[in-house]
Amino acid sequence: MQLKSADNPRRNRASILAVLLLAVGAAHATAQVSLRTVVELAQQNSASVRLASADVAKARAALSQTHDVFIPSVAFGSGLPAFPEVGFTGALPTIWDATIQSMVFSIPQIRYIQAAKMGLRAAELNRKDAMEQAALDASSAYIELDTINTELAAAHQQEDYASRMVEIEQQRAESGVDPLTDLLEAKLTAAELKLKRLHLETRAATLSKQLATLTNLPVGSIEPDHASIPEIPAITAGDAQRTTAGIESAQMQADSRARIAKGDKERIWLPQIAFGALYNRNTTLLNNTNQYYYHFLPTNNFSSGFNIQVPLLDIGARAKARDSAADALRAKVEAEQAEQQNDLQIAQLDASLRELDAEAEVASLKSQIASEQLKTVLSQLEFGNGAAGPGAPPQLSPKAEQQARIDERQKYMDSLDAGLDLEKARLNLLRALGHMQDWLNELHTK
């Protein structure tokens, strides 16, 4: 089942064309591209989807071939001699002929038609599965790039705060208020934040390259639009599970192989009836055929009839039946294995989701606490801590403000990371449970 792009194909084509024109016109420019457009381009550009589409075309042709044996085939031929014939050759001097042949009755052929129909359905389901996988890959990279860009903005803020903190410690160290170790620690913090920012930039560049490969757009030309990302539902393994397109395809392929095996087995003992007709136009040009027949050779000749074949002993057909039965058994086991692996993946994702959900909650609370602590620090720097006299805690220094701001940004980025891991796990669980298409349909409302 494809995305519902057929609801308004002109609008969809226009939006994709606009993105392509933008990419061609400004190869090194960055523009906001919606998740819907990225998914559609990824599905169109996916090698797996194109291969699956080729399999669909092949399966459709195979189905046509199984039907066509019941449709009469007509062939014309000619037997003009290259040189004048001399003597009796034993062959009729036919100037041209026409033959008609078709299958009339065959139970095994009916099995093959049924198998071809199932094979076509299996190929269509496999294409749907490939499209969902392409959408999942593109969505995961898009959402991660959107998160990384937000983290990069926070990382730049951290570096600004760290630079300000180094300046403060430089002044305090020069005036003898703080020891040199405080200045070195501030520089170390700034260096660590720079390294973290470089890691984020490297990851962003990798994701940009991945999206460019998936969509066939220039590298760096995609800027995620956060508003175009639908909310990922908090689904669990206990929700209604559907069979995925990949599992359905494997099961349908197994049924197709079983039908072929049954047809090959029935060919060993079931008769087949075929129809044939022949017309040939004889000639006495360039030959002396009439000298060897009691009556002159007739010009027009026509014959027709039914050919009934009753198998008695066909060792080759028996071997073919055993081969088909083995293929059917293998396809059945592969379908069962695919279903078992999907069930195992669901169990693993469900278990990790509970942990990721808890981690995201913890990270969110830490971010909120850091935000409140920053407010407290700013308030104390502005109004003092209200303590006086011997044993009272010292007033906060300007360095505390920068450190609090750095900590608040760090907790915010940790919260973003935890949320990203949770969203990616939910997307994978959606696909494993067979609900991926429901979420993709939400793209058309954005």
Secondary structure per residue as TSV (DSSP state, phi and psi in degrees):
chain	resnum	aa	ss	phi	psi
A	1	M	-	360.0	121.4
A	2	Q	-	-89.1	169.5
A	3	L	-	-60.8	149.3
A	4	K	S	-78.0	53.7
A	5	S	G	-77.2	-13.8
A	6	A	G	-74.1	-10.7
A	7	D	G	-59.9	-38.2
A	8	N	S	-147.6	76.5
A	9	P	H	-63.7	-33.7
A	10	R	H	-65.9	-41.5
A	11	R	H	-66.2	-40.0
A	12	N	H	-64.4	-44.7
A	13	R	H	-64.7	-36.9
A	14	A	H	-66.4	-39.5
A	15	S	H	-67.2	-40.6
A	16	I	H	-67.6	-40.3
A	17	L	H	-63.8	-38.0
A	18	A	H	-63.0	-40.6
A	19	V	H	-64.7	-42.2
A	20	L	H	-65.7	-41.1
A	21	L	H	-64.1	-38.9
A	22	L	H	-63.4	-40.2
A	23	A	H	-67.5	-38.2
A	24	V	H	-71.7	-40.8
A	25	G	H	-70.4	-30.0
A	26	A	T	-137.8	81.3
A	27	A	T	-63.7	-29.3
A	28	H	T	-105.5	6.0
A	29	A	-	-87.5	157.3
A	30	T	-	-113.5	132.3
A	31	A	E	-137.3	151.6
A	32	Q	E	-70.3	127.5
A	33	V	E	-125.2	131.0
A	34	S	-	-71.2	157.8
A	35	L	H	-63.4	-36.6
A	36	R	H	-58.9	-46.0
A	37	T	H	-64.3	-41.4
A	38	V	H	-62.4	-42.8
A	39	V	H	-64.6	-44.5
A	40	E	H	-64.4	-41.7
A	41	L	H	-65.6	-38.7
A	42	A	H	-64.9	-38.6
A	43	Q	H	-68.5	-37.9
A	44	Q	H	-70.7	-32.8
A	45	N	H	-91.3	-11.2
A	46	S	-	-64.9	128.7
A	47	A	H	-66.4	-36.2
A	48	S	H	-64.3	-39.5
A	49	V	H	-67.9	-41.3
A	50	R	H	-66.3	-39.2
A	51	L	H	-64.1	-41.0
A	52	A	H	-65.1	-36.3
A	53	S	H	-65.2	-37.4
A	54	A	H	-65.0	-37.4
A	55	D	H	-64.8	-36.0
A	56	V	H	-64.3	-45.6
A	57	A	H	-61.4	-40.0
A	58	K	H	-65.9	-42.2
A	59	A	H	-66.1	-36.7
A	60	R	H	-66.1	-39.4
A	61	A	H	-66.4	-38.3
A	62	A	H	-63.7	-39.4
A	63	L	H	-63.7	-41.7
A	64	S	H	-61.8	-38.8
A	65	Q	H	-63.5	-40.0
A	66	T	H	-66.9	-31.6
A	67	H	H	-76.0	-35.2
A	68	D	H	-68.0	-16.9
A	69	V	T	-67.0	-20.7
A	70	F	T	-89.2	-6.5
A	71	I	S	-95.7	126.0
A	72	P	-	-57.9	133.3
A	73	S	E	-100.6	136.6
A	74	V	E	-117.3	133.5
A	75	A	E	-135.9	140.5
A	76	F	E	-115.0	148.4
A	77	G	E	-148.5	169.4
A	78	S	-	-139.1	146.2
A	79	G	-	-128.9	37.2
A	80	L	-	-61.9	131.8
A	81	P	-	-73.5	147.5
A	82	A	S	-77.6	-32.7
A	83	F	S	-133.3	158.2
A	84	P	-	-57.6	135.9
A	85	E	-	-85.3	145.9
A	86	V	-	-129.5	129.0
A	87	G	S	85.4	-173.2
A	88	F	-	-94.5	115.3
A	89	T	-	-93.8	-16.4
A	90	G	S	86.8	-7.9
A	91	A	S	-114.3	142.9
A	92	L	-	-69.8	135.6
A	93	P	-	-78.3	81.3
A	94	T	E	-90.9	124.9
A	95	I	E	-79.4	-34.0
A	96	W	E	-161.6	158.3
A	97	D	E	-145.5	163.1
A	98	A	E	-139.1	138.5
A	99	T	E	-127.5	146.6
A	100	I	E	-129.0	129.0
A	101	Q	E	-138.7	145.1
A	102	S	E	-164.1	155.2
A	103	M	E	-81.9	138.5
A	104	V	E	-106.9	-45.7
A	105	F	E	-146.6	127.5
A	106	S	-	-162.9	109.0
A	107	I	H	-62.3	-44.4
A	108	P	H	-58.4	-35.8
A	109	Q	H	-65.6	-33.1
A	110	I	H	-63.0	-39.3
A	111	R	H	-62.2	-39.7
A	112	Y	H	-66.9	-35.4
A	113	I	H	-64.9	-45.0
A	114	Q	H	-61.0	-41.2
A	115	A	H	-64.3	-39.7
A	116	A	H	-65.8	-37.9
A	117	K	H	-63.2	-43.2
A	118	M	H	-66.6	-36.5
A	119	G	H	-63.7	-38.2
A	120	L	H	-65.9	-42.7
A	121	R	H	-64.5	-38.6
A	122	A	H	-63.1	-40.7
A	123	A	H	-65.8	-39.0
A	124	E	H	-65.8	-41.0
A	125	L	H	-66.5	-36.9
A	126	N	H	-65.3	-36.3
A	127	R	H	-66.5	-40.9
A	128	K	H	-61.3	-41.5
A	129	D	H	-63.2	-40.5
A	130	A	H	-65.2	-36.6
A	131	M	H	-68.0	-39.0
A	132	E	H	-66.7	-37.7
A	133	Q	H	-66.4	-40.8
A	134	A	H	-63.0	-39.7
A	135	A	H	-66.1	-38.8
A	136	L	H	-65.0	-45.0
A	137	D	H	-62.0	-45.2
A	138	A	H	-67.0	-41.1
A	139	S	H	-65.8	-42.7
A	140	S	H	-62.2	-45.9
A	141	A	H	-65.3	-39.5
A	142	Y	H	-64.6	-48.0
A	143	I	H	-65.1	-39.9
A	144	E	H	-66.2	-41.1
A	145	L	H	-63.5	-39.1
A	146	D	H	-61.2	-42.1
A	147	T	H	-67.6	-43.1
A	148	I	H	-62.2	-39.9
A	149	N	H	-62.2	-38.9
A	150	T	H	-65.8	-40.5
A	151	E	H	-66.2	-35.0
A	152	L	H	-62.8	-39.7
A	153	A	H	-62.0	-41.2
A	154	A	H	-68.3	-35.7
A	155	A	H	-65.0	-38.8
A	156	H	H	-64.6	-37.3
A	157	Q	H	-64.1	-40.7
A	158	Q	H	-59.9	-43.6
A	159	E	H	-62.9	-37.6
A	160	D	H	-62.9	-43.2
A	161	Y	H	-65.3	-40.2
A	162	A	H	-65.5	-39.4
A	163	S	H	-63.2	-41.0
A	164	R	H	-65.1	-37.7
A	165	M	H	-66.8	-37.3
A	166	V	H	-64.5	-41.2
A	167	E	H	-61.7	-42.5
A	168	I	H	-63.2	-46.2
A	169	E	H	-67.2	-32.1
A	170	Q	H	-61.8	-44.7
A	171	Q	H	-67.6	-40.9
A	172	R	H	-69.9	-34.7
A	173	A	H	-69.3	-40.3
A	174	E	H	-66.5	-32.5
A	175	S	T	-86.1	-2.9
A	176	G	T	81.7	10.8
A	177	V	S	-75.9	-44.1
A	178	D	S	-116.3	152.1
A	179	P	-	-72.3	166.6
A	180	L	H	-64.4	-28.5
A	181	T	H	-61.8	-33.7
A	182	D	H	-64.2	-38.8
A	183	L	H	-65.7	-42.9
A	184	L	H	-64.0	-39.2
A	185	E	H	-64.1	-38.7
A	186	A	H	-64.3	-41.4
A	187	K	H	-65.8	-38.1
A	188	L	H	-63.0	-41.9
A	189	T	H	-60.1	-43.7
A	190	A	H	-63.1	-41.2
A	191	A	H	-65.9	-40.2
A	192	E	H	-64.6	-40.5
A	193	L	H	-67.3	-36.3
A	194	K	H	-63.5	-43.8
A	195	L	H	-61.9	-41.0
A	196	K	H	-64.4	-39.3
A	197	R	H	-65.4	-38.4
A	198	L	H	-64.6	-38.1
A	199	H	H	-61.4	-42.8
A	200	L	H	-64.3	-41.5
A	201	E	H	-65.4	-37.6
A	202	T	H	-64.3	-43.2
A	203	R	H	-65.7	-39.2
A	204	A	H	-63.5	-40.9
A	205	A	H	-64.4	-39.0
A	206	T	H	-64.2	-43.1
A	207	L	H	-66.6	-37.5
A	208	S	H	-62.2	-42.0
A	209	K	H	-64.4	-40.4
A	210	Q	H	-63.8	-44.3
A	211	L	H	-65.9	-37.1
A	212	A	H	-63.7	-39.9
A	213	T	H	-66.5	-40.3
A	214	L	H	-68.8	-37.9
A	215	T	H	-101.1	-11.6
A	216	N	T	66.8	25.7
A	217	L	-	-98.0	160.3
A	218	P	-	-60.2	148.5
A	219	V	T	-63.6	132.0
A	220	G	T	83.0	3.9
A	221	S	-	-87.9	-5.9
A	222	I	E	-106.0	119.8
A	223	E	E	-112.3	117.6
A	224	P	E	-60.4	143.0
A	225	D	-	-105.6	105.1
A	226	H	G	-59.1	-33.3
A	227	A	G	-67.8	-17.4
A	228	S	G	-87.3	-1.4
A	229	I	S	-91.8	115.1
A	230	P	-	-67.9	156.2
A	231	E	-	-67.5	134.0
A	232	I	-	-87.9	118.6
A	233	P	-	-64.5	147.8
A	234	A	-	-81.9	71.2
A	235	I	-	-84.7	151.7
A	236	T	-	-129.4	168.3
A	237	A	T	-63.9	-20.1
A	238	G	T	-76.5	-12.6
A	239	D	S	-71.5	168.0
A	240	A	-	-58.7	121.8
A	241	Q	-	-96.9	134.9
A	242	R	-	-112.7	161.2
A	243	T	-	-78.9	130.2
A	244	T	-	-72.2	160.7
A	245	A	H	-62.5	-35.5
A	246	G	H	-65.2	-41.8
A	247	I	H	-68.8	-42.2
A	248	E	H	-59.8	-40.1
A	249	S	H	-62.9	-43.5
A	250	A	H	-64.4	-41.5
A	251	Q	H	-66.0	-41.2
A	252	M	H	-66.8	-36.4
A	253	Q	H	-65.8	-37.5
A	254	A	H	-65.1	-42.0
A	255	D	H	-63.4	-37.7
A	256	S	H	-63.6	-45.1
A	257	R	H	-63.8	-35.0
A	258	A	H	-65.2	-38.8
A	259	R	H	-65.6	-40.6
A	260	I	H	-63.5	-42.4
A	261	A	H	-62.3	-39.2
A	262	K	H	-66.3	-40.8
A	263	G	H	-64.2	-42.1
A	264	D	H	-64.5	-34.7
A	265	K	H	-69.0	-39.4
A	266	E	H	-70.5	-24.7
A	267	R	T	-66.0	-18.2
A	268	I	T	-69.0	-31.1
A	269	W	T	-133.0	-8.5
A	270	L	-	-92.7	138.8
A	271	P	-	-77.4	161.7
A	272	Q	E	-130.3	146.1
A	273	I	E	-122.3	129.0
A	274	A	E	-125.7	154.9
A	275	F	E	-114.9	142.1
A	276	G	E	-146.1	147.9
A	277	A	E	-141.2	146.2
A	278	L	E	-139.2	132.5
A	279	Y	E	-128.9	134.2
A	280	N	E	-136.6	146.8
A	281	R	E	-108.6	111.0
A	282	N	E	-88.3	159.0
A	283	T	-	-144.0	149.9
A	284	T	-	-107.3	10.9
A	285	L	T	-70.0	141.6
A	286	L	T	59.7	24.1
A	287	N	-	-155.7	164.3
A	288	N	-	-118.7	43.3
A	289	T	G	-60.8	-37.4
A	290	N	G	-62.6	-16.2
A	291	Q	G	-71.8	-15.5
A	292	Y	G	-109.4	4.6
A	293	Y	S	-119.5	148.5
A	294	Y	S	-66.5	-39.9
A	295	H	S	-114.5	156.7
A	296	F	-	-62.3	147.1
A	297	L	-	-66.6	126.9
A	298	P	-	-68.8	148.3
A	299	T	S	-76.6	-46.7
A	300	N	E	-103.3	132.0
A	301	N	E	-136.9	134.5
A	302	F	E	-143.5	139.2
A	303	S	E	-147.2	153.8
A	304	S	E	-154.3	164.5
A	305	G	E	172.2	173.9
A	306	F	E	-107.6	136.6
A	307	N	E	-108.1	114.0
A	308	I	E	-106.4	120.2
A	309	Q	E	-111.7	121.0
A	310	V	-	-112.4	110.3
A	311	P	-	-68.8	134.3
A	312	L	S	-113.6	-51.0
A	313	L	-	-149.2	114.1
A	314	D	-	-138.7	94.0
A	315	I	H	-63.8	-37.9
A	316	G	H	-62.4	-40.5
A	317	A	H	-66.4	-36.4
A	318	R	H	-65.0	-41.5
A	319	A	H	-65.3	-38.6
A	320	K	H	-64.3	-37.0
A	321	A	H	-65.5	-40.7
A	322	R	H	-65.8	-38.6
A	323	D	H	-63.5	-43.4
A	324	S	H	-66.1	-38.0
A	325	A	H	-63.9	-38.4
A	326	A	H	-66.0	-40.9
A	327	D	H	-62.3	-40.2
A	328	A	H	-65.3	-41.4
A	329	L	H	-64.0	-42.4
A	330	R	H	-63.1	-43.9
A	331	A	H	-63.2	-37.1
A	332	K	H	-65.6	-43.7
A	333	V	H	-65.2	-39.5
A	334	E	H	-64.0	-38.6
A	335	A	H	-65.2	-42.7
A	336	E	H	-64.1	-38.9
A	337	Q	H	-65.1	-41.2
A	338	A	H	-62.4	-39.5
A	339	E	H	-67.8	-40.4
A	340	Q	H	-65.4	-42.2
A	341	Q	H	-63.9	-37.8
A	342	N	H	-66.9	-40.1
A	343	D	H	-63.0	-40.0
A	344	L	H	-65.8	-40.6
A	345	Q	H	-62.8	-40.1
A	346	I	H	-61.7	-44.6
A	347	A	H	-62.6	-43.1
A	348	Q	H	-66.1	-43.0
A	349	L	H	-65.8	-39.0
A	350	D	H	-64.8	-40.1
A	351	A	H	-66.8	-44.0
A	352	S	H	-69.4	-29.8
A	353	L	H	-62.7	-39.3
A	354	R	H	-62.7	-41.0
A	355	E	H	-68.2	-44.0
A	356	L	H	-65.0	-35.2
A	357	D	H	-64.6	-42.3
A	358	A	H	-67.0	-40.5
A	359	E	H	-63.7	-39.4
A	360	A	H	-65.1	-37.9
A	361	E	H	-66.0	-42.5
A	362	V	H	-62.8	-45.3
A	363	A	H	-63.5	-37.9
A	364	S	H	-65.8	-41.9
A	365	L	H	-65.4	-40.0
A	366	K	H	-63.1	-37.9
A	367	S	H	-64.5	-41.5
A	368	Q	H	-65.6	-41.1
A	369	I	H	-63.3	-43.6
A	370	A	H	-61.8	-36.8
A	371	S	H	-65.3	-41.8
A	372	E	H	-67.9	-37.9
A	373	Q	H	-64.2	-36.3
A	374	L	H	-63.6	-41.8
A	375	K	H	-61.2	-39.7
A	376	T	H	-64.6	-44.0
A	377	V	H	-61.8	-45.2
A	378	L	H	-62.5	-37.4
A	379	S	H	-67.7	-42.1
A	380	Q	H	-67.3	-35.3
A	381	L	H	-67.7	-30.8
A	382	E	H	-83.7	-41.3
A	383	F	H	-113.9	-6.1
A	384	G	-	88.0	168.4
A	385	N	-	-91.5	1.8
A	386	G	S	76.9	7.1
A	387	A	-	-103.9	142.9
A	388	A	-	-148.6	159.1
A	389	G	S	96.5	173.8
A	390	P	T	-61.9	141.2
A	391	G	T	79.4	-1.9
A	392	A	-	-74.6	146.0
A	393	P	-	-62.6	144.8
A	394	P	-	-69.2	156.1
A	395	Q	-	-68.2	149.7
A	396	L	-	-70.7	146.7
A	397	S	-	-94.8	163.2
A	398	P	H	-57.1	-25.7
A	399	K	H	-61.2	-34.3
A	400	A	H	-63.2	-33.8
A	401	E	H	-63.8	-47.9
A	402	Q	H	-64.3	-39.3
A	403	Q	H	-65.3	-39.8
A	404	A	H	-65.6	-38.9
A	405	R	H	-66.7	-40.1
A	406	I	H	-63.9	-43.5
A	407	D	H	-63.6	-40.5
A	408	E	H	-64.4	-41.7
A	409	R	H	-66.2	-37.0
A	410	Q	H	-66.1	-43.9
A	411	K	H	-65.1	-33.9
A	412	Y	H	-65.2	-43.1
A	413	M	H	-67.7	-37.5
A	414	D	H	-61.6	-39.0
A	415	S	H	-64.8	-39.3
A	416	L	H	-63.8	-42.5
A	417	D	H	-61.6	-44.9
A	418	A	H	-64.2	-40.2
A	419	G	H	-65.7	-36.9
A	420	L	H	-64.1	-46.1
A	421	D	H	-59.8	-38.7
A	422	L	H	-66.5	-43.6
A	423	E	H	-65.2	-41.4
A	424	K	H	-65.7	-38.8
A	425	A	H	-66.1	-38.7
A	426	R	H	-65.4	-38.9
A	427	L	H	-62.3	-43.6
A	428	N	H	-65.0	-36.4
A	429	L	H	-70.0	-36.6
A	430	L	H	-57.1	-44.9
A	431	R	H	-67.2	-42.1
A	432	A	H	-65.4	-31.5
A	433	L	H	-86.8	-5.3
A	434	G	T	84.7	19.1
A	435	H	-	-108.0	11.7
A	436	M	H	-61.1	-40.9
A	437	Q	H	-64.6	-33.8
A	438	D	H	-60.7	-42.0
A	439	W	H	-70.8	-37.9
A	440	L	H	-63.5	-32.9
A	441	N	H	-64.4	-24.5
A	442	E	G	-68.2	-20.0
A	443	L	G	-62.0	-28.2
A	444	H	G	-80.0	-5.1
A	445	T	G	-97.2	-2.7
A	446	K	-	-96.6	360.0
